[in-house]
Every structure is written in structure tokens, then in C-alpha cells.
Amino acid sequence: MTGTTGARLSPQVRNALIALVVGGIAAILDSTMVTLAIRTLAVRLHSTAGTIQWVTTGFLLAMAVAIPVTGWAERRWGGKRVWMGALALFVLASVLCAAAWNGTSLIGFRALQGFGAGLIFPLMQTLAVRAAGGRAGSRLMAAVGLPIALGPILGPVIGGVVLHWLSWRWLFLINVPVIAAGLLLAWRFLPADRPVSPSGRGRLDWIGLALLAPALTGILLGLSRLSEDGGIGHVGALLPLLAGAVLLAAFITRASRSGEREPIVDVRVLRVRSLGSASAVLFAAGAAMYAGMFLLPLYYQQLRGGGVLDAGLLMIPQGVGALASRFAVGGLADRFGARAVTVAGFLLAAVATVPFALAGPRTSLWWLGAVLLVRGLGVGTVLIPPMSVAYQDIPPAGIPHATMNTRIAQQVGASFGTAIVAVALQTLLAGGATGAFQGAFWWAIAITVAAVVPAIALPTGSATSRPPEPTPDDRTPNGQVAAR
């Protein structure tokens, strides 16, 4: 298909994007709405906050397990079928979550929901690029990245409204009509695709999955526990981190020498400069975005004494800023290049976070709302250019592997950023809440400024040209794309 370059997307691409965004928005919002409900869920389900925290942790860990499977599943059954199957799994798990009778059942159903979400997120990006004929222009990425950027911002707002006026079960039931509409649109507008590996071919790399899935699970679990007493020395954090790092190293070594085997995630494509640099930037962007998103609601609730609804509503300016950036970032990236726009976005987000590092319990909410609007502009800008250039030199057959690499980088980066500021906040609380939040925000600013370093390695231009068709030298004997 055509139409991803220049000012407009073709009608076919626009329709496919609408189907993908509508189908994916529920999964993205749900992953952030529930964060506000931990205290409510603990009370309503007669559980403890420590146990209920696994409602969020289990979701994230299941996502990490699912992400590596998406490329193989798409090759085996076709992207459209897997997309609709993932949506069906997610909505089924949502209904089960709403019907949960205790903390344990909710944790189990949330893990199932997280697995569905882990399939949805990378598929949304892959299918958008495929629908556009392999062209990953900045306007295409701005459209498909809209729910990904707005989820962490609008999720707390919607979650606050639901928890204030409705039962917690509606956090999951509101997914049902949205996913139903997404399934209908996907059936109507997503282009049909045939499996690359029909039944009986394209075997799943079970050894690779057995290494990568627990590797990601261990790293994310360890990072999530860094803020507990003992920090990095706490066995609950140190053991999974070390185990995850060892397994990840083993996976990378094996995948780099896979020969005729097709690894579940081809890390060799990271040797391509456009993808390697974009993955590094997306890791940093995930860290910077989620570090702030972890601290901001806590600042409004713990230091300002607001409720969940108050915190959600006070986050609206950041959502407005992120939404506004989507209308400009495509044109800016095409005009000034991915590198310049990404660096400017990080610096803008860092500067707009400084007022929170100086704020106290009585700082003007109007002033903080204004700087949040500016922060939203910066945060909403940094994802699109690297997502666009990631596919710049990747042949069509390598698109799923490129997507999985970027999604894993962003997922681990988000957990890393959250862990850093959570440890800082926990460590500094002994000196008073105001000083603790100010110090933690300075850490968030440092993470955002540090993200400029990998951004400088991005290609200067925009990704508006079609990736090269694979030549015989681009493929290994089993047909997979080799790194250039």
C-alpha cells in the first residue's frame, strides 16, 4: 500500500490504523488504570497490599513472556488471526477479572490478561507497518503510537473516575464494548495475510523461549522489588536480577549463533544501526516516561493529600500535551530529522519536570498544571521518531523481529526507570516527604537528560522511504532475514 509518506495516509492504511488503535486502546489503558486501584482492591477483596500488588506485577510479567511469542505466532497463523485471537483472549480475561472472588483469582486472571496484552502491543506496531507496505513513516508511527503514549497518562484519569463513582469491577468491564468494536473493525479493515510458515513448518524455538521468557521475568521482577527493604542487596531483588541477566546472556549468545535455526527473537537485527540506536532510545524513553508517571500520582496523593480522582484529574494537562504533540511530531521529524526532534523532546520533558523537583505541598496547582502540559509535549514527542527510524533499513521479513526488539527494550526501560525513582523515594523518605519527592524528581530529571545520549546516535533523517526488498544475501538458508 502507499500513502505513508508525505502529508496523508491512504484510506486503506487509515482504516487499518483505526482498527488497530481501537482494538489496542483498551489493553493499554487497562494496564495503567489498575495501578490506582491497589488500595481499593486490597480492601474489597480482603487481602493485603503486598499480595494485591501482584495484580500489577503478574500482568507485567505475563506481558514479558508473551512478547517473544508474537513473531512466531504471526508467521504460523497470520497477523490478522493472531491479532483477533489476542483481543478475544484479552476480553475474556477482562470478564474473568471482573468476576474475581478473591485476591488469588484476580492475580491469575490478570496474568492471563497480561499475556493477551503482551501479544497486542507488538502486533499493533507490526501490523501497522505491514498494512503500509513496510513504510514506517513518522506520521504512521504517530498514529499507531497514540494509545501507547496516552495510556499511562489517561489511564489514571479514567481509573480515578471509575473508582470514585463505580465498583472496581468496572475497571475491567469497560474493556468489553471497546474490544468488541475493535474485533469488528479488525475483521472489516485489516488486510488478510497468509501465514509465512503454514502448519507443520516454522517450529517454535522452545529453547530460546525457555531462556528469554524467564530472563525477562527475572529482570522485571527484580527491578520491581528494588524499592523494598535491602534494595539491591535484598535476595528477593538480587536473585531474580542475576538469574535474569545470566539467562538473557545465554539467550543472546545462542540467538547470535543460531545458524539455520530461527530464534524466537532475532537479536542480530540490532546490528542494523537504525534499529539498534532506536531500541536504545526506546529503552531510555520508557525509563524517562515511567519514572515521571510513577512519581506524579504519588506526589498529588501523598504529599498534597488528594484522592485517586484528584490525582487522575490533575494529570489531564499532561495528556493534553501528549495528544497535541501527535499533530506536530510527524511534520517536525520529516523536516528536522529524527535525531533533532528526539533530543529536543527529551530536553523539553526534563526542563518541565524541574518545577516538581522544587515543589512542596503548597505549590500552585495552576503552575504545576501548566508545566505538566509542557512535559506532555516533550514526553509525547520522544517515542515517534525512534519508532519510525527503527524500520528504516529492515527488510519486510524482519519487521516482526524489529518490533519485538523495540517492545522488549521499552518494557525493560520502563521497569528500570520506575525502579530507580522508587528506590530514591524510599531511601529519602527518612528525611521527610517533601525532600524525598524533590530528590526522586531530580532522579527522574537525570534519567531524562541521560536519554539524550542514545538519541544522538539516531540517524539524522526521517524514515519515509520503503525498506529494501530482501536479496538472497539477506536470508539465511531457512529464509530468515540476516542482519546487515
C-alpha positions in Angstrom: 0.0 0.0 0.0 1.0 3.6 -0.5 0.4 6.7 1.3 2.6 6.6 4.3 4.9 9.3 3.1 4.0 12.9 2.5 1.1 14.6 4.1 -1.6 11.9 4.1 -2.1 8.3 4.7 -4.0 6.3 2.2 -7.7 5.3 3.1 -6.7 1.7 3.4 -3.9 2.5 5.8 -6.1 4.9 7.8 -8.8 2.2 8.2 -6.3 -0.4 9.3 -4.9 2.1 11.8 -8.3 2.9 13.2 -8.9 -0.9 13.7 -5.6 -1.3 15.5 -5.9 1.7 17.7 -9.5 0.9 18.8 -8.5 -2.7 19.5 -5.4 -1.8 21.3 -6.5 1.2 23.4 -8.4 -1.0 26.0 -5.3 -3.1 26.7 -3.1 0.0 27.0 -5.5 1.9 29.3 -6.2 -1.2 31.4 -2.5 -1.7 32.1 -2.4 1.8 33.8 -5.9 2.1 35.3 -5.4 -0.7 37.7 -2.3 0.9 39.3 -4.6 3.4 41.1 -6.8 0.6 42.5 -4.3 -1.4 44.6 -5.6 0.0 47.9 -9.2 -0.4 46.9 -8.7 -3.9 45.7 -6.9 -4.9 48.9 -9.9 -3.7 51.0 -12.7 -5.1 48.8 -11.1 -8.5 48.3 -9.9 -8.7 52.0 -6.3 -9.1 51.0 -3.1 -7.2 51.8 -1.4 -4.5 49.7 1.6 -6.8 49.2 -0.5 -9.6 47.8 -2.6 -7.3 45.6 0.5 -5.7 44.2 0.9 -8.9 42.2 -2.2 -7.8 40.2 0.1 -5.3 38.6 3.3 -7.3 38.8 1.7 -10.5 37.4 0.3 -8.6 34.5 3.7 -7.1 33.6 5.5 -10.5 33.9 2.9 -12.2 31.7 3.4 -9.5 29.1 7.1 -10.1 29.1 6.5 -13.8 28.4 4.1 -13.1 25.6 6.1 -10.6 23.6 8.7 -13.0 22.2 5.9 -15.3 21.0 4.3 -12.8 18.7 6.7 -13.1 15.8 6.4 -16.9 15.7 2.6 -16.8 16.1 2.3 -14.3 13.2 4.4 -16.4 10.9 2.4 -19.6 11.9 -1.2 -18.3 11.7 -1.0 -14.8 10.1 -1.1 -11.4 11.8 -4.8 -10.8 11.4 -5.8 -14.1 13.0 -3.4 -13.7 15.9 -4.5 -10.0 16.5 -8.1 -11.0 16.7 -7.2 -14.0 18.9 -5.3 -11.8 21.2 -8.2 -9.4 21.5 -10.6 -12.3 22.3 -8.2 -13.6 24.9 -7.9 -10.1 26.5 -11.6 -9.5 26.7 -12.2 -13.0 28.1 -9.6 -12.3 30.8 -11.2 -8.9 31.5 -14.6 -10.5 32.2 -12.9 -13.1 34.4 -11.1 -10.3 36.3 -14.4 -8.5 36.9 -15.8 -11.8 38.3 -12.9 -12.4 40.6 -13.9 -13.5 44.1 -10.6 -13.1 46.0 -7.1 -11.7 45.5 -5.6 -15.0 44.2 -8.2 -15.4 41.5 -7.8 -11.8 40.4 -4.0 -12.3 40.2 -4.4 -15.4 38.0 -6.9 -13.7 35.7 -4.7 -10.6 35.4 -1.8 -12.8 34.3 -4.0 -14.2 31.6 -5.0 -10.7 30.6 -1.3 -9.6 30.6 -0.4 -12.4 28.2 -3.1 -11.1 25.8 -1.8 -7.6 26.2 1.8 -8.9 25.5 0.6 -10.1 22.1 -1.4 -7.0 21.4 1.3 -4.3 21.9 3.9 -5.6 19.4 1.3 -6.8 16.9 -0.2 -3.3 16.8 3.1 -1.9 15.6 3.9 -4.8 13.3 0.5 -4.9 11.6 0.5 -1.1 11.1 3.9 -1.2 9.3 2.7 -4.2 7.2 -0.5 -2.5 6.2 1.5 0.4 5.0 3.6 -1.8 2.7 6.7 -1.7 5.0 6.9 2.1 5.1 7.3 3.2 8.7 6.9 7.0 8.3 6.7 9.3 11.2 3.0 10.0 10.5 2.2 6.3 10.6 4.1 5.9 13.9 2.5 8.9 15.4 -0.9 7.4 14.7 -0.1 3.9 15.9 1.8 5.2 18.9 -1.0 7.4 20.1 -2.6 5.0 22.5 0.8 3.8 23.7 1.8 7.3 24.7 -1.6 8.3 26.1 -2.2 5.1 28.1 0.0 6.0 31.0 -1.5 9.5 31.0 -5.2 8.9 30.5 -5.4 5.6 32.4 -5.1 7.1 35.8 -7.8 9.7 34.9 -10.3 7.1 33.8 -9.3 4.8 36.7 -9.9 7.6 39.2 -13.3 8.4 37.8 -14.3 4.7 37.8 -13.1 4.1 41.4 -14.8 7.3 42.6 -18.3 6.6 41.2 -18.4 2.9 40.3 -17.4 -0.6 41.5 -13.8 -1.6 40.9 -15.2 -4.4 38.7 -15.9 -1.7 36.0 -12.2 -1.2 35.6 -12.3 -4.4 33.6 -15.9 -4.4 32.3 -15.4 -1.2 30.3 -13.0 -3.1 28.1 -15.8 -5.3 26.7 -17.5 -2.9 24.3 -14.2 -1.4 23.2 -12.7 -4.7 22.4 -15.9 -5.8 20.7 -15.7 -2.7 18.4 -12.0 -3.5 17.8 -12.8 -7.0 16.7 -15.4 -5.9 14.3 -13.1 -3.2 12.8 -10.2 -5.7 12.6 -12.4 -8.2 10.7 -13.5 -5.5 8.3 -10.4 -3.4 7.7 -7.2 -5.3 8.5 -5.8 -6.8 5.3 -5.9 -10.5 5.1 -2.4 -12.1 5.3 -1.3 -15.7 4.8 0.9 -17.5 7.3 4.5 -17.4 6.3 5.0 -20.8 7.9 2.0 -23.0 7.3 1.0 -25.8 9.5 3.8 -28.3 10.0 6.6 -25.7 9.4 8.1 -22.8 11.4 8.6 -24.7 14.6 8.7 -22.6 17.8 12.2 -22.1 19.2 11.4 -23.7 22.6 14.9 -23.5 23.9 15.1 -19.8 23.0 11.7 -19.2 24.7 12.8 -21.2 27.7 15.8 -18.8 28.1 14.2 -15.5 27.1 10.9 -15.7 28.9 12.3 -16.4 32.4 15.2 -13.9 31.7 12.7 -11.1 31.1 10.6 -12.2 34.0 13.5 -12.3 36.4 14.8 -8.9 35.3 11.4 -7.2 35.6 10.6 -8.9 38.9 14.0 -8.0 40.4 13.6 -4.3 39.3 10.1 -4.2 40.8 11.5 -5.3 44.1 14.4 -2.9 44.3 12.4 -0.4 46.4 11.9 -3.0 49.2 14.0 -3.0 52.3 17.5 -4.0 51.5 17.4 -2.6 47.9 19.8 -4.4 45.5 21.1 -6.5 48.4 17.7 -7.9 49.1 17.6 -11.5 48.0 14.1 -11.0 46.5 15.6 -8.4 44.2 19.1 -9.6 43.7 18.4 -13.3 42.9 15.9 -12.8 40.1 18.1 -9.9 38.6 21.1 -12.1 38.5 19.2 -15.1 37.2 17.6 -13.0 34.5 20.9 -11.4 33.4 22.5 -14.9 33.1 19.6 -16.3 31.1 19.5 -13.2 28.9 23.2 -13.5 28.2 22.7 -17.2 27.3 19.8 -16.4 25.0 21.8 -13.6 23.2 24.8 -15.9 22.7 22.6 -18.7 21.4 20.5 -16.4 19.1 23.6 -14.8 17.7 24.9 -18.2 16.6 21.6 -19.7 15.6 22.8 -20.7 12.1 19.9 -22.3 10.3 17.6 -22.2 13.3 15.2 -19.2 13.5 15.5 -17.7 17.0 12.3 -16.7 18.7 13.7 -13.1 18.7 16.4 -12.4 16.2 18.9 -10.1 18.1 21.2 -10.0 15.1 19.0 -7.3 13.5 20.1 -5.0 16.3 23.4 -4.7 14.3 21.5 -2.5 11.9 22.2 1.0 13.0 18.7 2.4 12.6 17.2 -0.4 14.7 20.0 -0.6 17.3 20.0 3.1 18.0 16.2 3.3 18.0 16.0 0.4 20.5 18.4 2.1 22.8 16.4 5.3 22.7 13.1 3.5 23.3 14.7 1.9 26.4 15.7 5.4 27.6 12.3 6.8 26.7 10.5 4.1 28.6 12.6 4.8 31.6 12.1 8.5 31.4 8.3 8.3 30.8 7.5 5.8 33.5 9.8 7.4 36.1 7.7 10.5 36.0 4.4 8.6 35.7 5.3 6.7 38.9 6.1 9.8 40.9 3.4 12.3 39.7 0.3 10.5 41.1 2.1 9.8 44.3 3.0 13.4 44.7 -0.6 14.5 44.3 -1.9 11.8 46.7 0.8 11.5 49.4 2.3 15.0 49.6 -0.8 17.0 48.6 -3.4 14.7 50.3 -5.6 14.2 47.2 -7.6 11.2 46.4 -7.4 8.9 43.4 -9.9 11.1 41.4 -8.0 14.2 42.3 -4.7 12.7 41.1 -6.2 11.5 37.9 -7.8 14.8 37.0 -4.6 16.7 37.9 -2.8 14.6 35.3 -5.1 15.7 32.5 -2.8 18.6 31.3 0.0 16.1 30.6 -2.4 14.0 28.5 -3.5 17.1 26.6 0.2 18.0 25.9 0.9 14.4 24.7 -2.1 14.5 22.4 -1.2 17.9 21.0 2.3 16.7 20.2 0.9 14.0 17.9 -0.4 16.6 15.5 3.1 18.1 15.0 5.7 15.5 15.6 5.3 13.8 12.2 5.9 17.1 10.3 8.7 18.1 12.6 10.5 14.7 12.2 10.2 14.9 8.4 11.5 18.5 8.4 14.3 18.4 11.0 15.1 14.7 11.3 14.5 12.1 14.0 17.7 12.9 16.0 16.9 16.6 16.4 13.3 16.1 17.3 14.0 13.3 19.8 16.8 15.2 21.6 14.5 18.3 21.8 11.7 16.2 23.2 13.8 14.8 26.0 15.2 18.2 26.9 11.8 19.7 27.0 10.5 16.9 29.2 13.4 17.3 31.6 13.0 21.1 31.9 9.3 20.7 32.5 10.0 18.2 35.4 12.3 20.7 37.2 9.3 22.6 38.9 8.3 19.3 40.6 11.8 18.9 42.0 11.3 22.3 43.6 7.7 21.9 44.6 6.2 21.4 48.0 2.8 20.6 49.4 1.5 24.2 48.8 2.9 24.9 45.3 0.3 26.4 43.0 -1.7 23.6 41.2 -2.2 26.1 38.3 1.6 26.4 37.8 2.1 22.6 38.1 -0.7 22.0 35.6 1.0 24.4 33.1 4.3 22.7 33.3 2.6 19.3 33.1 1.2 20.4 29.7 4.7 21.2 28.5 6.0 17.9 29.9 3.3 16.1 28.0 4.5 17.8 24.8 8.0 16.5 25.4 7.0 13.0 26.5 4.6 12.7 23.6 7.4 13.6 21.2 10.2 11.2 22.1 8.6 7.9 21.1 7.6 8.6 17.5 10.9 9.4 15.7 12.8 6.4 17.0 9.8 4.1 16.3 9.9 5.5 12.7 13.6 5.1 12.0 13.7 1.6 13.6 12.4 0.0 10.4 14.5 2.2 8.1 16.9 -0.4 6.9 14.9 -3.6 7.9 13.7 -5.8 5.1 9.9 -6.7 5.2 10.6 -10.2 6.6 12.5 -8.7 9.5 9.6 -6.4 10.7 8.3 -8.7 13.5 11.8 -9.2 14.9 12.4 -5.5 14.8 9.1 -4.8 16.6 9.8 -7.4 19.4 13.3 -5.9 20.0 11.9 -2.4 20.4 9.0 -3.5 22.6 11.3 -5.5 24.9 13.6 -2.5 25.1 10.8 -0.2 26.0 9.3 -2.6 28.5 12.6 -3.2 30.4 13.3 0.5 30.2 10.0 1.4 31.8 10.7 -1.0 34.7 14.2 0.3 35.1 13.1 3.9 35.3 10.3 3.1 37.8 12.7 1.1 40.0 15.3 3.9 40.1 12.9 6.6 41.3 11.1 4.1 43.6 14.4 3.3 45.4 15.3 7.0 45.5 11.9 7.9 47.1 12.0 5.1 49.6 15.6 5.9 50.6 14.9 9.6 51.0 11.6 9.3 53.0 13.5 9.2 56.2 14.4 12.9 55.7 10.8 14.0 55.2 8.2 13.5 52.5 8.8 16.9 50.8 12.6 16.3 50.4 12.0 12.7 49.4 9.8 13.7 46.5 12.1 16.5 45.4 15.1 14.2 45.4 13.2 11.5 43.5 12.1 14.0 40.8 15.7 15.1 40.4 16.5 11.4 39.7 13.7 11.4 37.1 15.2 14.5 35.5 18.7 12.9 35.4 17.2 9.8 33.7 15.5 12.0 31.1 18.7 14.0 30.4 20.7 10.8 30.1 18.3 9.7 27.4 19.8 12.4 25.2 23.0 10.3 24.8 21.5 7.4 22.8 19.2 9.8 21.0 22.3 11.5 19.5 23.1 8.1 17.8 19.8 8.1 15.8 20.0 8.7 12.1 19.6 12.3 11.1 16.8 11.8 8.5 13.3 10.5 8.7 12.1 7.1 7.8 9.9 7.8 4.8 11.4 5.5 2.3 10.5 1.9 1.6 12.8 -0.6 3.2 14.9 -2.6 0.7 13.5 -5.8 -0.5 15.4 -8.7 0.8 18.0 -10.1 -1.6 19.3 -13.7 -1.4 22.1 -12.5 0.8 19.6 -11.1 3.2 18.3 -14.5 4.1 19.8 -17.5 5.9 19.2 -21.0 4.5 15.9 -21.3 6.3 14.5 -18.0 4.9 15.0 -15.7 7.9 16.5 -12.2 7.4 20.1 -11.8 8.3 21.4 -8.7 10.0 23.3 -6.3 7.8 
